[in-house]
Amino acid sequence: MTRTTKMNNIIEERYQICISLYLIKKETDKKIREQGERGEDQSNYITLFTSPAFIKTHFGPFLSTPLYTEIETRIRHTGDTKCLARHENKLYSGNWDNTIHVWTAGTNTESHETIAILRGHTDYVYCISIHENKLYSGSGDRTIRIWAAVTNTETYETIAILRGHTDYVYCLAAFGNKLYSGSDDKTIRIWNTETYEEIAILRGHFDWVWCLMLHENKLYSGSRDHTIRIWNTETYEEIATLEGHDRGVWCLARHENKLYSGSSDETIRVWTAGTNTETYEEIAILRGHNEDVSCLTIRENKLYSESGYNTIRIWKI
């Protein structure tokens, strides 16, 4: 593991606190012992630091290295990283140098080594999706590449190239035997992941399709045209169009009966999205960011949102 300067400073601070606690205990014990030798009342001294076990139990979490301390920085690309995906014990990063890097990412090790570099795209890799041991990558070269042997650390071969989009491929989502791709060409294309044939083209957006999300039998798409469109994944019909954002929709997340959308208008909008209704209404607008809201994720009744290059906000939902 490569220690950062920040981590070394934190470890040193914790060490100094441990020394201070020990000295407090030592001085208190000395005074109590001297009082006892003089036959004086010792009740004036109440020592909390009675044993190392007490310190460990009550101060252990504080004295340990914090959860979110940076423990390692890896720089291997020659350009910016655009997307990340994790599968089992590997991390995949798509990059603006047209490559995909594969890294070790085991749970019992802090080592993250590059074990493969996937080459084939001729433009930026904008998006990655992993489904049933296949890696799907979308690129500015207007293609989607499918890579085999995701679980094999030695073999990453292109097994198919999907062509059809006429502009950049920005987003991917896979479920069952279908792959969904959104593009700068304003369309969503649906592909069979077994035959690699195009099944359908969804048209409705009139600008870039930036994000896709699947939930049950519905596909949600966000676009630079300021709208969110909802599609039936069985009939490929458009169910609803959600309007409210003043600029493009970058990201989507769903939790229970609500849909959350992040936008270039610097807001997050919350929509009703019941499972037994086709009615979608805007019920709240979350304000606070001062740049594009570019990604959302939900965990344990908290919504995490990232904006621009400097802010993550956490919302109680």
Residue pairs with C-beta under 8 A, 6 or more apart in sequence:
1 71
1 72
1 110
1 111
2 71
2 72
2 73
3 71
4 70
4 71
4 72
4 73
6 69
6 70
7 65
7 69
7 70
7 71
10 65
10 66
10 69
11 65
14 63
14 64
14 65
17 59
17 63
18 55
18 63
21 49
21 55
21 59
22 49
24 49
25 47
25 49
25 50
28 45
28 47
28 49
29 47
31 45
32 42
32 45
32 47
35 41
35 42
35 45
36 42
48 54
49 55
55 63
71 110
72 110
72 112
74 103
74 112
76 101
76 114
77 93
77 95
77 96
77 97
77 99
77 101
78 95
78 97
79 95
79 96
79 97
79 124
80 95
80 96
81 93
81 94
81 95
81 96
82 94
82 95
82 96
82 124
82 125
82 126
82 127
83 93
83 94
83 125
83 126
83 127
83 128
84 91
84 92
84 93
84 94
84 128
85 91
85 92
85 128
85 129
85 130
85 135
86 92
86 105
87 130
87 135
87 150
88 151
89 104
89 105
89 106
89 107
90 102
90 103
90 104
90 105
90 115
90 150
90 153
91 102
91 103
91 104
91 105
91 112
92 100
92 101
92 102
92 103
92 128
92 130
92 135
93 100
93 101
93 103
94 100
94 125
94 126
94 127
94 128
94 137
95 101
95 124
95 125
96 124
96 125
98 119
98 121
98 122
98 123
98 124
98 125
98 139
98 141
99 117
99 118
99 119
99 121
99 125
100 117
100 118
100 121
100 125
100 128
100 135
100 137
100 147
101 114
101 116
101 117
101 118
102 114
102 115
102 116
102 117
102 118
102 156
103 112
103 113
103 114
103 115
104 111
104 112
104 113
104 115
105 112
115 153
116 153
116 154
116 156
118 135
118 137
118 147
118 156
120 145
120 158
120 161
121 137
121 139
121 140
121 141
121 143
121 145
122 139
122 141
123 139
123 140
123 141
123 142
123 168
124 139
124 140
124 168
125 137
125 138
125 139
126 138
126 139
126 140
126 168
126 169
126 170
126 171
127 137
127 138
127 169
127 170
127 171
127 172
128 135
128 136
128 137
128 138
128 172
129 135
129 136
129 172
129 173
129 174
129 179
130 136
130 150
130 174
131 174
131 175
131 179
131 193
132 174
132 193
133 148
133 149
133 150
133 151
134 146
134 147
134 148
134 150
134 159
134 193
135 146
135 147
135 150
135 156
136 144
136 145
136 146
136 147
136 172
136 174
136 179
137 144
137 145
137 147
137 172
138 144
138 169
138 170
138 171
138 172
138 181
139 145
139 168
139 169
140 168
140 169
142 163
142 165
142 166
142 167
142 168
142 169
142 183
143 161
143 162
143 163
143 165
143 169
144 161
144 162
144 165
144 169
144 172
144 179
144 181
144 191
145 158
145 160
145 161
145 162
146 158
146 159
146 160
146 161
146 162
146 193
146 196
147 156
147 157
147 158
147 159
148 155
148 156
148 157
148 158
148 159
149 155
149 156
149 157
150 156
160 196
162 179
162 181
162 191
162 196
162 198
164 189
164 198
164 201
165 181
165 183
165 185
165 187
165 189
166 183
166 185
167 183
167 184
167 185
168 183
168 184
168 208
169 181
169 182
169 183
169 184
170 182
170 183
170 184
170 208
170 209
170 210
170 211
171 181
171 182
171 209
171 210
171 211
171 212
172 179
172 180
172 181
172 182
172 212
173 179
173 180
173 212
173 213
173 214
173 219
174 180
174 193
175 214
175 233
177 192
177 193
177 194
178 190
178 191
178 192
178 193
178 199
178 233
179 190
179 191
179 192
179 193
180 188
180 189
180 190
180 191
180 212
180 214
180 219
181 188
181 189
181 191
181 212
182 188
182 209
182 210
182 211
182 212
182 221
183 189
183 208
183 209
184 208
184 209
186 203
186 205
186 206
186 207
186 208
186 209
186 223
187 201
187 202
187 203
187 205
187 209
188 201
188 202
188 205
188 209
188 212
188 219
188 221
188 231
189 198
189 200
189 201
189 202
190 198
190 199
190 200
190 201
190 202
190 236
191 197
191 198
191 199
192 198
192 199
200 236
202 219
202 221
202 231
202 236
202 238
204 229
204 238
204 241
205 221
205 223
205 225
205 227
205 229
206 223
206 225
207 223
207 224
207 225
207 248
208 223
208 224
208 225
208 248
209 221
209 222
209 223
210 222
210 223
210 224
210 248
210 249
210 250
210 251
211 221
211 222
211 249
211 250
211 251
211 252
212 219
212 220
212 221
212 222
212 252
213 219
213 220
213 221
213 252
213 253
213 254
214 220
214 233
215 254
216 275
217 232
217 233
217 234
218 230
218 231
218 232
218 233
218 239
219 230
219 231
219 232
219 233
220 228
220 229
220 230
220 231
220 252
220 254
220 259
221 228
221 229
221 230
221 231
222 228
222 248
222 249
222 250
222 251
222 252
222 261
223 229
223 248
223 249
224 248
224 249
225 248
226 243
226 245
226 246
226 247
226 248
226 249
226 263
227 241
227 242
227 243
227 245
227 249
228 241
228 242
228 245
228 249
228 252
228 259
228 261
228 271
229 238
229 240
229 241
229 242
230 238
230 239
230 240
230 241
230 242
230 280
231 237
231 238
231 239
232 238
232 239
239 278
240 278
240 280
242 259
242 261
242 271
242 280
242 282
244 269
244 282
244 285
245 261
245 263
245 265
245 267
245 269
246 263
246 265
247 263
247 264
247 265
248 263
248 264
249 261
249 262
249 263
250 262
250 263
250 264
250 292
250 293
250 294
250 295
251 261
251 262
251 293
251 294
251 295
251 296
252 259
252 260
252 261
252 262
252 296
253 259
253 260
253 296
253 297
253 298
253 303
254 260
254 273
254 298
255 298
255 303
255 317
257 272
257 273
257 274
257 275
258 270
258 271
258 272
258 273
258 283
258 317
259 270
259 271
259 272
259 273
259 280
260 268
260 269
260 270
260 271
260 296
260 298
260 303
260 317
261 268
261 269
261 271
261 296
262 268
262 292
262 293
262 294
262 295
262 296
262 305
263 269
263 292
263 293
264 292
264 293
266 287
266 289
266 290
266 291
266 292
266 293
266 307
267 285
267 286
267 287
267 289
267 293
268 285
268 286
268 289
268 293
268 296
268 303
268 305
268 315
269 282
269 284
269 285
269 286
270 282
270 283
270 284
270 285
270 286
271 280
271 281
271 282
271 283
272 279
272 280
272 281
272 283
273 280
286 303
286 305
286 315
288 313
289 305
289 307
289 308
289 311
289 313
290 307
290 308
290 311
291 307
291 308
291 309
291 310
291 311
292 307
292 308
293 305
293 306
293 307
294 306
294 307
294 308
295 305
295 306
296 303
296 304
296 305
296 306
297 303
297 304
298 304
298 317
301 316
301 317
302 314
302 315
302 316
302 317
303 314
303 315
303 317
304 312
304 313
304 314
304 315
305 312
305 313
305 314
305 315
306 312
307 313
